[in-house]
C-alpha cells in the first residue's frame, strides 16, 4: 500500500480514509502508517483513520464472516460521513 500510494493520490485529493487492518506487521506496519500520514500531510490531505473496532457493529457476509455486507458498508459510510464532511470544510 505504501509504495503505491503516491501514484494513487490524485492532485485534487482532500481526504484519505485509512483503515490500518489487523496487527500483522508490528513495528513495520506502524511505520508504514506513519509514512502514509506524512505523505498525505505533505500534500495537504486530511487523514481519517477508521479504528478496527468500528467494524464489529456491522453485519458481515455469511461466506467468510470477514467482509461487510452491503448493509454493513452502508452503516460504515453513515458513521464516517460526519468526519468526512468536517474534513472537507
N, C-alpha and C positions, 0 to 999 in steps of 0.2 A: 504494500500500500504506500509506504513512504517513498519508494523510488519512483512510482508512477504519479504521485500527487502533483508535482509542478506542471506536468503536461495535461492534467485533468482539470485544473482550475482555470476557467475562462476569465478573461480580463475583467469582466463585469461581475464576478462572483462577490457577493457581500456576506453570505452566511455559509458556514461549513458545519454540518451536523455530524458529529463524531461519536461512534459507539465503539469503545475500545475492545469489547469482547471479553472472553474468558482469560483468566490468568494462565497463559501458557509459556510466555517467553520471559517472565520475571523482569529483571532489570532491562533487558533488551527491548521488551515491549514498552515499558515506561519511557525509555529513552526515545523510542520511535514516536510515541505520542507527544512527547515534549518537542521533538523536531517538527512534527506536523503542526503543532500550535505555533511554533516560531515562524514557519513558512507562511502560515495564514496571517500572523501578526504583521510580518513584513509587507504583505500585500493589502493590509487594512481590512482583512476578513475577520468577522466575528465568529468565534468558535462556540458552538453549543454542544456540550458533552452530554450524552444520554447515559445515565448510570445503568449498569446491568440489571439492578433490581427493579427498574421500571417495567421490564418485560414480564415479570411474574404475574401481574394482574390481568394480562391479556390472553385470550384464547389462542391455542396452538393447533396446528394441523395434527390430525389423528395418526397420520402416517409416520411422522418422525418425532412428534412431541417437542420439536425444537423451533421450527419456523412458525411465525404467526399466521393465523387465518386472515382473510380479508377483513373480517370484523376486528381482529386484533390490530391490524395495521391502521384501521380507521380510528381505533381508540388511542393508539400511539400518536397518530397525527394530531388528534384533538388535544392531547396532552402537550404536545410540542408547540402547537400554534401560538399560544401567548408568548413563548420565548422567542419564536421566530419574528413575530410582529414587533416585539421590543427591539430586537437586534436590527430590524430594518428601519427603525425610526431615525 
